[in-house]
Amino acid sequence: MTHLLRRAAVPGFATLAVLAGLLVSVPVATAGEGVPSAPRLEMHDLVRMSKADLEALYLGAPPASVPSGFVPGRAIKNPGGRLTATNARATRLVWQGKIFRDDATMINRVFGIGRAIPADVYQGESLIDGQPSLILDYSGSKLWPDVRDELREVEPGLYLGVMYKGKPARQKMFFTLDARK
């Protein structure tokens, strides 16, 4: 049992184990039946992934559609680290997600009620791979003028974001948003 616990601590192993378990548990469709759908990913699944797994998921995802209204979120700092999930829970006390408005802008929801740090929302090229992404551009913000977020939709209504900071822009962290709730 101890060797299984050690192996589970290896970044990416837990994600692979979950995916392998999903593949084993999915029934095989027979002729004339519809293809069963795989269980959907949740925000807590993304929070527990390694950086390599998150990057692979982001690179394989299509550009995000623009969500509407309040979309709950979770920060993913130091992906694959021992304290990533704990940090995501703690960060939730300050940052709860984003509010997308009809005027192609959004604001972050902070401290449960406050709204701060506006950004322009548009389709653009990702800094990771040059492919289309939904861009959240904070350059007009007084607090975060050197921050840029990018979003891709990893499954309908579930978004994976990358936050960049600085000039030149460097990847700071990941985050996830769930518009399905």
N, C-alpha and C positions, 0 to 999 in steps of 0.2 A: 504494500500500500504506500509506503514512504516513497518508493521510486516513482509512483504515479503522481504524487504531489509535487515532487521535484520537476517532473517533466511538464506538468501543467503550468509551472512558473515560467517556462521558456516563451518569450514573446512569439505570438503567432500560433503556438500549439493549441491554445484554447479555442481560437477561431477555427482552426482546421478540425479540431475534435467536434465542435458544434456542427460544422458543415458536413463532416463525414457522418455524423449521427443523423442529420437531416436526410442525407442521401440513402442511408440504410433504411430509415423508417418510412420513406415515401413508397406507397404501393405502385406497382407497375400496371399501367393501363393495358387492357386487352382490347382486341379489335372491337370497334364500335363504341368504346367508352371514351369519354373525354380525358385529356391528360390532367392528372392531379396537379394542383398548385403547391409549390413549396411553401413552408411556413414563412411568413413575412418577417423581415428584419425589424427590430425595434431600436430606439435610441440607446438603450442600455447595451445592446449588442455592439454598436459602433464604439461606445465608450470603452469597451473591453478589448478592442482590436489593437494590434501592434501598428506602428507607423507604416511599415511595409504593406500590411493588409489594407490600411486606410488609403494609402496612395494607390494601390492596385484597384481598389473599389472606385475611387475617384476617377482614375484614368479610364476605366471601363464604362463609366456612366454617361448618359446623354446630358446635354445642356438642360438646366432647370427651367421649368416654367415659373412665372412670377406668382408666388403665393398671395393670398389676400388676408388682410386682418392680422390678428395676433397669432403667431406661430411659436409654440413652446420650443425651447432649445436647451442643449447641454454643451458645456465647454469640454474639450478633450485636450488637456495639456499633458505633455510628456506621454504620448500614446505608448501602451505596452508596459508602462512603469507600474511598480507595485502600488502606488498611491493614486493612479489615474482616476479610478472610480470614486474614491473618497474625495479627491479634489473636485470632480464634477459635481458631486453632491454639495460640497461647501460653496463652490462658485455660484450655485443655483440661488443662494441666499441674496446675492448681489444682482446677477444677470439671469433673467428667466426666458429670454427669447427676443424675437423681433416683431415689430408691427409694420406690415406692408400697407402702404396707402395707395389710393387710386391715382395719385399725381406722379407716379414713378419715383417715389422716395420711400424710405423706411426709417424707423427710429427703433432704438433698442429699449426694451422694457427692463428697468432696473429697480431694485428694492420693492418689487411687487406692484407699485403704482406709478412710479416716476417714469418719465419718458425722456431719453437723452440720446445724444450722439447720433444726429441724422446722417443719412447717406443717400446719394442718388443711386437708382437701380436701373441697370441696362444690360443688354447682351454685349459681350465682348470676348476677347481672346484671353484664355487662361495663361498665367505666367508659368505654369508647370509644363504645359505641352502645346500651347498655341491654339488649342481647340476651343470651340465656343463654350462659354460659361455665363452664368448670371453673375454680374459684377455688382458689388455694393461699394460704392466709391465715397469715401469719407473726406476727400480733399477739401470740401467746403466746410468741414467741421472745425470748430475752435479747439476742441479737446483732442481729436485724433486726425489731424490733417495728413499724417503720413501712414494711414491704415487703409487697407483694401481687403475686402472679403470676396471670395469666389464661391459659387454654389453649383453643385450638380445634383440631379435627382437620381438617387441610387435605386429607388423603386417609387412607384407613384405616391406622392405626398411625403416621402422621406428624403431629406436633403442632407448632403455631406458638404461642409464648407471648409475652406482653407483661409486662415487669416494671415495677411502679410503686414509687416511693419517696417518703416524706415526707408531711407533713400541711399542706396538702392534697396528695393523691397526684398525682405528675407522672410521666409516662412516662420511664423511665430507659433501657431497652434492649429488644431482642427476644431470644428464644432459641428453639431448636428441639429437639425430642425425637423419637427414632425407636424405637418399640416393636416394629418389624418384625424387628429383629436379635436 
